[in-house]
Amino acid sequence: MKLSDRLVSSSALIIAGVFAAGIGTLAMMDEASAAGTKKICVSWRHFQEERWRIDEAGIKSVLDPAGYTYVSADAQGDPQKQLTDIESLIAGGCDAAIVLAQDSKAVLPAFDRLKAENIPTIAYDAPVDTADATFISFDNVAVGRLQAEGMVKAIDHGNWVAIEGDSSHPIINVFRQGQMEVLQPLIDAGKIKIVAKQNIENWKPDLAQAAMEQILTQQDNKVDAVLAMNDGTATGVAAALASQGLLGIPLSGQDGDVTALNRIAKGQQTVTVWKNAMALGETAAKAAIEMAEGKAVEGEVKYKTESGKEQPAVLLTPVGITRDNLDVVVKANWISKEKLCDGVTENPPAACQ
């Protein structure tokens, strides 16, 4: 039985017993003790990737001026801790909740608890298979499509490796759907061969590096491109490639991490998909306030969950970033020119000239 399945089966007991046992401790809280204060509760899966701090800043930037207090908990990559975190947030009082799921199946009982307490809830960035939450993310099919388009522009043939995210995160299926819209015709034509595919637990860069090292050994270094699903795993892949003198073959990612953008400027990564995390956080915070006040969520559309449930959603538009348009992230103040171009000594892109 998978960990996520075991957690789903046992989580009802966990949820029922947490409050009585008094073990739901918040990992992080921001001045939320004032009586009568309106609160938006946020459950984070972890802060392993730099982007989640940016999302957090976006949320806070909207809540503070609106008179809402931000209260949060960090699950530190532990789906069971996330259940207890959410129970503790509920016990402290929430006018609305934002949940970035660590495990989209294991977290479902927490969404049921939030519903039972009449707390309107946002499934943030990671899809959760429930009709009782509003999904706020980017168009993730487009994310996968942009990754593949950027890669195919660099190389449309050869031996490819697919480094995918955590298998417990349904969003990887959505990313893959977008990727295959571009790649499947080339695979069917025999131009591209996927010689290895590996899921990376918790999207950890060190695990991605170890997986890629093993794949390179198995393939005798005969790898022409690596389709990595995010910039964190791409960092691990880049380290593995560098150790074999292969750094510079086409490599993808997403999130627009500073290190990834710098790699693109150096010619060590081909594409990242920039998802303006500040804008996503701002959007979620505005929606949380609207929901807390019983108002309609601006920009809401209908979205189909993994099992076909109809779910309200707000989906922002991602942007593919390659050497040709690095100026986009500089002009948006996402990264400074100095950080983007640090160490760029040969063949600088236009953004570094």
Stockholm file with secondary structure:
# STOCKHOLM 1.0

chainA/1-353         MKLSDRLVSSSALIIAGVFAAGIGTLAMMDEASAAGTKKICVSWRHFQEERWRIDEAGIKSVLDPAGYTYVSADAQGDPQKQLTDIESLIAGGCDAAIVLAQDSKAVLPAFDRLKAENIPTIAYDAPVDTADATFISFDNVAVGRLQAEGMVKAIDHGNWVAIEGDSSHPIINVFRQGQMEVLQPLIDAGKIKIVAKQNIENWKPDLAQAAMEQILTQQDNKVDAVLAMNDGTATGVAAALASQGLLGIPLSGQDGDVTALNRIAKGQQTVTVWKNAMALGETAAKAAIEMAEGKAVEGEVKYKTESGKEQPAVLLTPVGITRDNLDVVVKANWISKEKLCDGVTENPPAACQ
#=GR chainA/1-353 SS CCHHHHHHHHHHHHHHHHHHHTCCCCSEECSCCSTTCEEEEEEESCCCSTHHHHHHHHHHHHHHHHTEEEEEEECTTCHHHHHHHHHHHHHHCCSEEEECCSSTTTTHHHHHHHHHTTCCEEEESSCCSCSSSEEEEECHHHHHHHHHHHHHHHCSSEEEEEEECCTTCTHHHHHHHHHHHHHHHHHHTTSEEEEEEEECGGGCHHHHHHHHHHHHHHTTTCCCEEEESSHHHHHHHHHHHHHTTCTTSCBBCCSCCHHHHHHHHHTSCCBEEECCHHHHHHHHHHHHHHHHTTCCCTTCEEEECTTSCEEEEEEECCEEECGGGTHHHHHTTSSCHHHHTTTCCSSCCGGGC
#=GC SS_cons         CCHHHHHHHHHHHHHHHHHHHTCCCCSEECSCCSTTCEEEEEEESCCCSTHHHHHHHHHHHHHHHHTEEEEEEECTTCHHHHHHHHHHHHHHCCSEEEECCSSTTTTHHHHHHHHHTTCCEEEESSCCSCSSSEEEEECHHHHHHHHHHHHHHHCSSEEEEEEECCTTCTHHHHHHHHHHHHHHHHHHTTSEEEEEEEECGGGCHHHHHHHHHHHHHHTTTCCCEEEESSHHHHHHHHHHHHHTTCTTSCBBCCSCCHHHHHHHHHTSCCBEEECCHHHHHHHHHHHHHHHHTTCCCTTCEEEECTTSCEEEEEEECCEEECGGGTHHHHHTTSSCHHHHTTTCCSSCCGGGC
//
